[in-house]
């Protein structure tokens, strides 16, 4: 396992993934809580989408391995790749989760990589392409321009028959709808999240991602999976290699 910090030239770094000036967060609450529920949910979802032990998986914004621990245990050694922008959160996950569960023996390939307005050269950094790329609970925290550069970079490491999945808060009303949207947590207003078209937490239309796929040249927007049973109602987008 190797771990390095790579910062692309950019005037924006995802503030929630790189906060050296703050105390280290609790490794479970920092990734949104629901540790077992949402961790296993992600694993079971990709299993239902055909993930096999021999596949190579890239876990984007992996945090402290809420889902990564399940993926590492399931995949063949050195088939799990992951990165996050917060090296302290990664280290906490390695020490408090992966080592305690004996998962470092599976040789997870972990990096600390910061996202910005310029695409990251993931092929240079990771040295391979992936059958599955998983982007969970990232796009609601970063601006559209950084989403675009991230998808552009990730498209270069998606295998020819690979699939890229990304969760979003959906604006179902179209781009002309500029009001906040309330997303209940398990059907209750307690713990609900309000999303916005112009700031965190961000929501997005499907048109936006269809256009991004067209612009990338490498990604084809395939579908939006509406029945992903996340507590806050996140939807899952599926992209294919064009």
N, C-alpha and C positions, 0 to 999 in steps of 0.2 A: 504494500500500500504506500503510495506516495501522496504528498500533500504540498501544494504550492499556492502562492498568491499571485494571480495575474490580473492586472488592471488595464483594460483597454483604454486608449486615449479617448476621453469623454469628459464633458462638463457636468455629467450627472451620474451618480452611482446610487443604486437602489438603497434608499435610506434604511429600510427595514432589514437589509441583508448585510450591512457593514456599519456597525456602530461601535467602534473601538472606545469611544469616550464614555460609554454607558457600562454600568455593572453587568456582569454576565447574567443573562436571563435564565430562569428555570427552563430546563431543556424540554419539558413537556408543554408548559403553558405558552412558551415562546412560539410554538408552531400551531397554536390554536386549540390546545387541549384535545378532548375526545380521543385520548391517546390510543387506546385499544380499538375503539369503535371505528374511527376514521382511518387508522393505520390498516386494519384488516379490510375495511371497505375498499381501499385502493388496490390492495393485493387481489381480492376476489374479483374486482372489476376487470383487471388486466388478465386474470385467469380466464374469465368469461370471454375475453376478446382474443384468446388463443395463445397467450404467453406460455412457452415451454421452457424446461430447464436449460436447453441448449441455446436459447436465444440470448442475444446481448441487449441489455437494457441500460438506457441513460435516464437517470432520475434527476430532473432539473429542479433546483431549489429544494434539495432533499432535507434541509434542516437537520434535526437530530435523529433522523432515521425512524420516524413514526411509522412510515410504510417500508422504508428501506430494510429494516430487520427481517420482514417477511420475504421480501424479494431476495435478499442475500441467502437466506436459509433455503430457498426454493431453487435458485439458479445454480448452475455449475460454477465451480471456483473461477474467480476472475471474470465472470460474465456480468457482474453488477458494477456499473460506473455511475458516479454521482458527483454533483458539485453544488455548492452554496456560496454565497458571498460573505457569510459570517464565520470566520475561522474559529471563533470561541464556541459557537453553537455546534460546529462540526466536532471540535475537540470534546465537548461535553457529551455528544452522542457517541463518539468513539469510546470514551472512558466509561460512561454510565450505562450504555446500551450494548454496543457491539462487543466490547471486551467481556462484559459480565455474562453475555449470552453465548460466548465462545464463537462469535461470528467472524472474527478477524482471520480465523483459519481458512475462511472461504475467499480470502484475498480480494476484498472489495477495493475498487479503484476509485479513490476519493480525491477531489481537488477543491481548492478554494478559488472561485472565479467570480469576479464582479461583472455585472451587466451594465451596459451604458447605451448611449445613442449610436455608437459605432458597433457593427457586428463583431462578435468574437470569432476568431479563427479556431473553431472547435476541432477541425480536422487536424490542425497542427498540434493542438494541445493534447488531444485524446488519442490520436493515431489510429482511429478505426471508425467504422460506420456501425449503426445500430438497427436492430430489428424493431425495437420499440423505444420510443422516447416519451417520457411521462412528465408533464408539467402541471403540477397540482397546486392550486391556491396561490399562484404567482401573479396572474394577469389582473387580478383585482387590486394589486398593490402598486403597479408600475404604469407610467403614462403610455399612451398609444404608440408614441415614437420608439419607446424602448421595447415594447412588444414587437413592433415591426422589425427592429434590428435583431432581436432575439430569435424570432422565427427565421429570419434570413440566415443567421449563423447556424441554427440547428438544421436547416434544410440541407446543409452541406454534409451532415453526418448521418442522414437518414438513408438506410439501405434501400436498394432498388424496389424491393417488395415490403419495405418497412412501413410502420404506422407511427404517427405522432399524435398524442392525445394532450389536450389542454383544457383545464376547467375555467369557466367564466361565470360571473353573474350576468344573466341575460336581461337585456332590455328588449322585451317582445313588441314594443310599440313603434319601433322605427326610429331613424336618426333624428327626426324632427321633434321627438319627445325629449325635453330637456329638464324634466322634473326628477327629484329623487325617487327611488323605489325602495320600499321596505321589504326585507327578506326575513320572514319569521324563522325562528330556530325550533325545529321539530314542532311546527304549528303554533308556537307560542311567541308572544311579544317579548318575553323574558330572554335576553341574550340575542335579540334580533339585530340585524345590521341594515343600515341605510346606505344604499349605493348611489353614485352620482355619475353624470356623463363627463365631468371635467376635473375630478379630483378623487383621491382615495376615500373610501373603497370605490373602485371604478366598476361601472357596468358597460356592456357593449352590445351592439346589434350583430346579427349573423352576417348582414351585408358587409360590415367592416372586415370580417375575417375572410369572407369570400373574395373581397377585393385584394386583401393581403396575399392570399394564395395565388391570385392571378399575377400580382406584381413580383412575387418571389421567383417565378420561373421554375422552381423545383417542387413546390408544394401544391397539392390539389386539395381544396376543402371538400371533404366527403359528406359529412353529416353532423348534426347536433343530436347527441343522445340525451333525451329529456328525463329519462327515468333513473338517472344516477341517484341513489338514495342518500345524498349528503344531508346532514342536519340543517344546513342553511339553503338548500335547494340549488347548489351549484350544478351547472350543466357541463357536459363533456363534449368538446369538439374533437372530431377525428379528421386528421389530414393524411393523405397518401403521397407517396413519391410520384411525381408527374412522369 
